Structures are given as structure tokens and as C-alpha cells.
Amino acid sequence: MTRTALLTALASAALLAACEPLPVTEPPAADQCGAEGYQGLVGQPRSVLAQMTFPIGTRTIGPDDAVTADFRPDRLNIEYGRNDRIEKVSCY
């Protein structure tokens, strides 16, 4: 009977340990780089970028440009297509 009681106690402890809540983590902010303020550029010709100033680290990315794959939510990225028009402004 002692063995049965010990196994029951161990099984109960294992089940209770599995019920521990996960730590709460903050979701990343959706617009850490300020891309929302530049959405008006989408559809504009790439030449408008020459007249503007952007945060340090901003990348202008063309269709055949190689870029690093590191994720930085505070970095503004402006992508343009083969037609030389801005297609996307985002943080990554």
C-alpha cells in the first residue's frame, strides 16, 4: 500500500506542476520604427525619397537588392519595385 500511495503522490505532483501558468510577455509594438507616418509614400516614385530625411539606419530596398536577414523592429525599411514606385514601408 505504501508503494501505491507513493506513486499516487508522484503522479499528483507531476499533474500539478504541469498546471503552472506561463510567464506573460509583452507583444512587440507594431510600429517601433515610425512606418505608420510614412505610409503616404506607398505608390509614389522613388525620386521623392531624395528630398526627405529619415531616421538613422533606414534602408531603401530595391527588387534585386541583397539585405541582411536580421530582424530589427526599430529599423524603417522602404521597398520599391521594378517600376521605381514605392511598394511597402515597414519595420523589420
Backbone torsions as a table, in degrees:
resi	resn	phi	psi	omega
1	MET	NA	-30.1	179.6
2	THR	-65.4	-39.2	179.5
3	ARG	-65.1	-40.3	178.8
4	THR	-65.0	-42.1	179.9
5	ALA	-65.4	-39.6	179.5
6	LEU	-65.5	-44.2	178.8
7	LEU	-64.2	-39.0	177.8
8	THR	-64.3	-42.1	179.7
9	ALA	-65.4	-42.4	178.5
10	LEU	-65.4	-40.7	178.7
11	ALA	-65.5	-40.3	178.4
12	SER	-64.4	-42.3	179.2
13	ALA	-63.9	-40.0	179.4
14	ALA	-65.5	-40.8	178.9
15	LEU	-66.2	-40.4	179.5
16	LEU	-68.6	-35.2	179.1
17	ALA	-66.0	-32.9	179.7
18	ALA	-71.2	-16.4	-178.1
19	CYS	-88.6	2.3	-179.1
20	GLU	-64.7	131.7	-177.8
21	PRO	-69.2	150.6	177.9
22	LEU	-77.2	148.6	178.1
23	PRO	-66.2	143.2	-179.6
24	VAL	-83.4	126.9	176.9
25	THR	-115.9	145.0	178.9
26	GLU	-75.4	132.6	175.0
27	PRO	-70.0	147.5	-179.8
28	PRO	-64.4	145.0	177.9
29	ALA	-64.3	139.6	-174.7
30	ALA	-71.2	-26.1	-173.8
31	ASP	-133.9	61.0	-179.0
32	GLN	-72.4	-19.8	-176.4
33	CYS	-100.2	-5.5	179.5
34	GLY	85.6	19.8	-178.1
35	ALA	-60.2	-29.9	-179.0
36	GLU	-57.4	-36.9	-179.5
37	GLY	-73.2	-11.5	-178.9
38	TYR	-110.3	9.3	-177.3
39	GLN	-64.8	-20.6	177.0
40	GLY	-66.7	-13.8	178.0
41	LEU	-75.5	-22.0	-177.4
42	VAL	-61.2	127.2	-178.6
43	GLY	94.4	-12.7	179.8
44	GLN	-81.8	156.3	175.2
45	PRO	-68.5	150.1	-178.0
46	ARG	-60.7	-25.0	-177.2
47	SER	-62.0	-21.8	179.2
48	VAL	-67.4	-20.9	-178.1
49	LEU	-67.4	-28.0	-177.7
50	ALA	-65.4	-24.6	-177.7
51	GLN	-90.3	-3.2	-172.5
52	MET	-112.3	159.7	171.4
53	THR	-113.4	144.9	-176.7
54	PHE	-130.1	164.3	177.1
55	PRO	-60.1	151.8	177.2
56	ILE	-58.7	135.3	178.9
57	GLY	95.4	-3.7	178.9
58	THR	-62.3	137.2	178.6
59	ARG	-111.0	136.0	170.7
60	THR	-106.4	117.5	-169.1
61	ILE	-118.1	122.4	176.9
62	GLY	-91.9	172.9	-175.1
63	PRO	-63.7	-27.4	-179.1
64	ASP	-111.8	11.8	-178.6
65	ASP	-78.3	138.1	174.2
66	ALA	-88.7	133.4	178.6
67	VAL	-132.1	157.5	177.3
68	THR	-70.1	154.8	-177.3
69	ALA	-97.2	6.3	-179.6
70	ASP	-70.0	139.6	-178.2
71	PHE	-94.4	119.2	177.0
72	ARG	-130.7	100.4	-176.0
73	PRO	-65.0	-11.7	178.9
74	ASP	-93.2	2.8	-177.2
75	ARG	-100.8	126.9	177.5
76	LEU	-82.2	132.1	179.0
77	ASN	-125.4	128.8	178.4
78	ILE	-117.8	117.0	-176.8
79	GLU	-108.5	136.3	176.1
80	TYR	-124.3	157.1	-175.8
81	GLY	-100.7	-173.5	-179.1
82	ARG	-63.9	-24.1	178.6
83	ASN	-82.9	5.2	179.2
84	ASP	65.5	26.4	176.0
85	ARG	-111.6	145.6	-179.0
86	ILE	-70.6	128.7	-176.2
87	GLU	-108.9	-27.5	-173.5
88	LYS	-155.6	138.6	173.7
89	VAL	-128.6	118.9	-174.7
90	SER	-154.8	173.4	179.1
91	CYS	-106.5	122.0	172.4
92	TYR	-173.0	NA	NA
